[in-house]
């Protein structure tokens, strides 16, 4: 039995982007909680695919659809009458945004607009969590960590598309959705997520494990860039708590945005992350790769999550070392082929829930 079962059991939950890295973990958590999940996604985001390895398509309704197709998207929402909606579908890679800026802007802006328009048609009660990114903020490389009211926007296509999506959400909510008593909408912004099952291109953890599993050296880019690394389950838990709290406190958090990031002192550089992974995966090698593309990569990015702690009772329960250990050991077990992916991921989820239950008891937080 999972920690959120009483809130999610038998609930109809639409998850867009359910085949992606974060989407597959969210889908797993909801499925194990007894929810009736309807997943909407256009394609598998990586090969291997965590979603495919979990074989979640056997435990839910799996719909292949590009969210830019508004007529079909509307029909899915009206037909399924979701209790919760988690919108994760997006073009989420910074490097790809330079290569395919039009696709990035279309997916991240028009796609988000279509989700909001589909929500507006619902007659039954629904709580929606729209997931954007920490890169929605205009990065001024400030030390204090960005708060939810800081300036949005960015120079690269990915950051700009996410900032634009936030403007669309804010406008559509204030113009349309806030007048609908059956709906609540919150926005979630998370930092750099690590965890088992991510095989996306041009990300440091997948790059490392792909090379190390073949006893090859990995090339490390931007070794001194600092990022708010956190485990995928911390972030997914934030999304779920956002939805649950929206149901409880609709009037106070409706239309609000929330940051989900590690504690400020947990921010680490890329090379610190790689060195910490090495403690759990012996005999590994890496080389520092010089970036010749002249595409700007910001060196400092921090989130301030005090609002989530105060309003949602959310805060990290894993340290940086905990997160890296869970992540690295997931891949080691996966590549050893001693356990199937569903059992492996479920085992880590239940391990995390035990730590979470202890945290809730110590803080006297009611779930």
C-alpha positions in Angstrom: 0.0 0.0 0.0 1.4 3.4 -1.0 1.4 6.5 1.1 -1.1 8.4 -1.1 -3.4 5.4 -1.8 -6.4 6.9 0.1 -6.2 10.0 -2.1 -5.6 8.3 -5.4 -7.3 4.9 -5.3 -9.9 4.6 -8.1 -9.4 8.2 -9.1 -9.2 8.9 -12.8 -5.9 10.6 -13.6 -4.8 12.0 -16.9 -1.0 12.2 -17.2 0.4 13.8 -20.4 4.0 12.8 -21.2 3.6 9.6 -19.2 6.2 7.8 -21.3 9.0 10.2 -20.3 11.4 9.8 -17.5 9.4 11.7 -14.8 6.1 10.7 -16.4 6.9 7.0 -16.1 7.7 7.3 -12.4 4.5 9.4 -11.7 2.5 6.8 -13.6 4.1 3.9 -11.6 3.3 5.7 -8.3 -0.3 6.4 -9.4 -0.8 2.8 -10.6 0.6 1.3 -7.4 -1.8 3.6 -5.5 -4.8 2.1 -7.3 -5.5 5.0 -9.6 -7.1 4.6 -13.1 -4.5 6.2 -15.2 -5.0 7.6 -18.7 -1.7 8.4 -20.3 -1.3 10.7 -23.3 2.0 10.8 -25.2 3.1 11.0 -28.8 6.2 8.8 -28.5 8.8 7.0 -26.3 11.3 9.7 -25.3 14.4 7.5 -25.1 15.8 4.1 -25.9 15.8 2.1 -23.7 12.5 3.5 -22.3 11.7 3.3 -18.5 8.0 3.3 -19.4 8.4 0.4 -21.8 10.6 -1.6 -19.4 8.0 -1.2 -16.7 5.4 -2.6 -19.0 3.0 0.0 -17.6 0.8 -0.1 -20.8 -0.7 -3.3 -19.4 -1.8 -1.5 -16.2 -3.4 1.7 -17.6 -5.0 3.3 -20.7 -2.2 4.2 -23.0 -3.2 6.8 -25.7 -0.8 7.8 -28.5 -1.5 11.4 -29.3 0.3 14.7 -30.0 -1.2 17.2 -27.6 -1.1 19.8 -30.3 -4.2 18.0 -31.7 -6.8 20.0 -29.9 -10.0 18.3 -31.2 -8.9 14.8 -30.1 -7.5 16.1 -26.9 -10.8 17.7 -25.9 -12.6 14.4 -26.6 -10.3 12.5 -24.3 -10.8 15.0 -21.4 -14.6 15.1 -21.8 -14.9 11.3 -22.1 -12.7 10.4 -19.2 -13.7 13.1 -16.7 -10.4 13.1 -14.8 -10.2 13.8 -11.1 -6.6 14.9 -11.5 -4.5 16.0 -14.5 -0.7 16.1 -14.5 0.7 17.8 -17.6 4.3 16.8 -18.2 4.3 16.5 -22.0 7.0 18.8 -23.4 10.2 19.1 -25.4 12.5 19.0 -22.4 16.0 19.0 -23.8 18.0 22.3 -23.9 20.4 21.1 -26.7 17.5 19.9 -28.8 15.8 23.3 -28.4 18.7 24.8 -30.4 18.4 22.2 -33.1 14.6 22.3 -33.3 13.4 25.7 -31.9 10.1 25.6 -33.7 9.2 22.2 -32.4 10.2 23.3 -28.9 8.1 26.4 -28.9 5.1 24.6 -30.5 5.2 21.8 -28.0 5.8 23.8 -24.9 3.4 26.7 -25.6 0.6 25.5 -27.9 0.6 22.1 -26.2 0.1 23.8 -22.8 -2.6 26.0 -24.2 -4.5 23.0 -25.5 -4.4 21.3 -22.1 -5.9 24.4 -20.5 -8.6 24.6 -23.2 -9.4 21.0 -22.6 -9.6 21.5 -18.8 -12.1 24.4 -19.4 -14.6 21.9 -20.9 -14.9 19.7 -17.8 -18.1 19.8 -15.8 -16.9 17.5 -12.9 -14.4 18.4 -10.2 -10.8 18.3 -11.3 -7.4 19.3 -9.9 -4.7 20.0 -12.5 -0.9 20.4 -12.0 0.9 22.0 -14.9 4.6 21.1 -14.8 7.0 23.7 -16.2 10.7 24.0 -15.2 13.2 25.8 -13.1 14.5 27.2 -16.4 11.3 29.2 -16.6 13.1 31.8 -14.6 15.2 34.4 -16.3 18.6 33.2 -15.2 20.6 36.1 -13.6 22.8 33.6 -11.8 21.9 34.9 -8.3 23.0 33.1 -5.1 19.8 33.4 -3.1 17.7 31.0 -5.2 14.7 31.9 -7.3 11.4 32.4 -5.7 8.0 32.0 -7.4 7.6 35.7 -8.0 10.9 36.2 -9.7 11.2 37.3 -13.4 10.4 34.6 -15.9 11.9 34.1 -19.4 15.2 33.0 -20.9 17.6 33.4 -23.8 17.8 29.9 -25.1 14.8 28.4 -26.9 13.9 25.9 -24.2 14.0 28.5 -21.4 12.1 31.0 -23.5 9.4 28.4 -24.4 8.9 27.5 -20.8 8.7 31.2 -19.8 6.2 31.7 -22.6 4.1 28.7 -21.3 4.0 30.3 -17.9 2.6 33.5 -19.4 -0.1 31.5 -21.2 -1.0 29.6 -18.0 -1.3 32.8 -16.0 -3.4 34.6 -18.6 -5.7 31.6 -19.3 -6.2 30.9 -15.6 -7.1 34.6 -14.8 -9.3 35.0 -17.9 -11.1 31.7 -17.9 -10.3 28.9 -15.4 -10.5 30.9 -12.1 -14.2 31.4 -12.7 -14.9 27.6 -12.8 -15.7 26.4 -9.3 -15.1 22.7 -10.3 -11.4 23.3 -11.3 -8.2 24.1 -9.6 -4.9 24.7 -11.3 -1.4 24.9 -9.8 2.0 25.2 -11.5 5.1 23.2 -10.5 8.7 24.1 -11.2 11.4 21.6 -10.5 15.2 21.6 -10.7 17.5 19.1 -12.4 16.1 15.6 -11.7 18.2 12.5 -11.4 17.1 8.9 -10.9 17.0 5.4 -12.4 15.4 5.0 -15.8 16.6 8.2 -17.5 18.3 7.5 -20.8 17.8 10.9 -22.4 20.5 12.3 -24.6 23.0 14.9 -23.4 22.3 14.5 -19.7 25.1 13.8 -17.4 23.8 10.8 -15.5 22.5 8.9 -18.6 25.8 9.8 -20.4 27.8 8.3 -17.5 25.9 5.0 -17.1 25.7 4.4 -20.8 29.5 4.6 -21.1 30.3 3.0 -17.8 28.1 0.0 -18.4 30.3 -0.7 -21.4 33.5 0.0 -19.5 34.1 3.2 -21.6 35.2 6.7 -20.6 32.5 9.3 -20.5 32.9 12.9 -21.8 31.8 15.5 -19.2 30.6 19.0 -20.4 30.4 22.1 -18.2 32.0 20.4 -15.1 31.8 23.5 -12.9 28.1 24.3 -13.6 26.0 24.2 -10.4 22.6 22.7 -10.6 19.8 21.9 -8.1 20.1 18.1 -8.3 17.3 16.1 -6.7 15.9 12.6 -7.0 13.0 12.1 -9.3 10.8 10.7 -6.4 11.2 13.9 -4.4 9.8 15.9 -7.4 7.0 13.5 -8.2 5.9 13.5 -4.6 5.7 17.3 -4.9 3.5 17.1 -7.9 1.2 14.6 -6.1 1.0 16.8 -3.0 0.2 19.8 -5.2 -2.8 17.9 -6.6 -4.0 16.6 -3.3 -3.6 20.0 -1.5 -5.5 21.6 -4.4 -8.4 19.4 -3.5 -8.2 20.4 0.2 -7.3 24.1 -0.2 -8.6 25.1 -3.6 -9.4 28.7 -2.7 -5.9 29.5 -1.3 -3.5 27.8 -3.7 -5.6 27.9 -6.9 -3.5 29.6 -9.6 -0.3 29.5 -7.6 3.1 28.3 -8.6 5.4 26.2 -6.5 9.1 25.4 -6.6 10.4 21.9 -5.8 14.1 22.0 -5.3 16.8 20.6 -3.0 18.0 22.5 0.1 20.1 25.5 -1.0 23.3 23.9 0.5 22.7 20.7 -1.5 23.4 22.4 -4.9 26.5 20.7 -6.4 28.6 21.0 -9.6 28.5 18.6 -12.4 31.9 17.2 -11.5 30.8 16.8 -7.9 27.9 14.7 -9.1 30.1 12.5 -11.2 32.6 12.0 -8.4 29.8 11.0 -6.0 28.5 8.5 -8.6 32.0 7.0 -8.7 31.8 6.0 -5.1 29.0 3.5 -6.0 30.3 2.5 -9.4 34.0 1.6 -9.2 36.6 1.7 -12.0 35.1 4.5 -14.0 36.7 7.1 -16.2 35.8 10.5 -17.7 37.2 13.3 -19.8 36.3 16.9 -19.7 34.9 18.0 -23.1 35.4 21.6 -24.3 32.2 23.2 -25.6 33.0 24.5 -29.1 29.3 25.4 -30.0 29.4 28.8 -28.2 25.9 28.1 -27.0 25.5 29.6 -23.5 25.0 27.3 -20.6 24.4 29.0 -17.3 26.8 28.1 -14.5 24.6 28.8 -11.6 20.9 27.8 -11.0 19.2 27.6 -7.6 15.6 27.3 -6.5 14.0 28.5 -3.2 11.4 26.1 -2.1 10.3 27.7 1.2 6.8 28.4 -0.2 6.3 24.7 -0.9 7.4 23.9 2.6 5.1 26.4 4.2 2.0 25.8 2.1 2.2 22.2 1.0 4.3 20.7 3.8 6.8 19.6 1.1 10.5 19.5 1.7 13.2 17.1 0.6 13.8 14.0 2.7 16.8 12.8 0.7 20.3 14.3 0.9 22.5 14.8 -2.2 24.4 11.6 -1.3 21.1 9.7 -0.8 19.8 10.8 -4.2 23.1 9.9 -6.0 23.3 6.5 -4.3 19.7 5.6 -5.2 20.3 6.6 -8.8 23.6 4.9 -9.3 22.5 1.6 -7.6 19.3 1.6 -9.8 21.5 1.5 -12.9 23.9 -1.0 -11.5 21.1 -3.4 -10.7 19.4 -2.7 -14.1 22.6 -3.5 -16.0 23.3 -6.6 -13.9 20.0 -8.0 -15.2 19.3 -9.6 -11.8 15.9 -8.0 -11.3 13.2 -6.8 -13.7 12.6 -3.1 -14.1 9.1 -3.1 -12.5 10.4 -4.8 -9.4 13.5 -2.6 -9.2 11.6 0.7 -9.5 8.9 -0.5 -7.2 11.5 -1.5 -4.6 13.1 2.0 -4.7 9.7 3.7 -4.5 8.7 1.7 -1.4 12.1 2.4 0.2 11.5 6.1 -0.4 8.0 5.9 1.0 9.4 4.5 4.3 11.7 7.5 4.6 8.8 9.8 3.8 6.5 8.2 6.4 9.2 8.6 9.0 9.6 12.3 8.0 5.8 12.9 8.2 5.6 11.3 11.7 8.6 13.4 13.0 7.1 16.6 11.6 3.5 15.6 12.6 2.3 16.0 9.0 -1.1 14.4 8.2 -1.2 12.8 4.8 
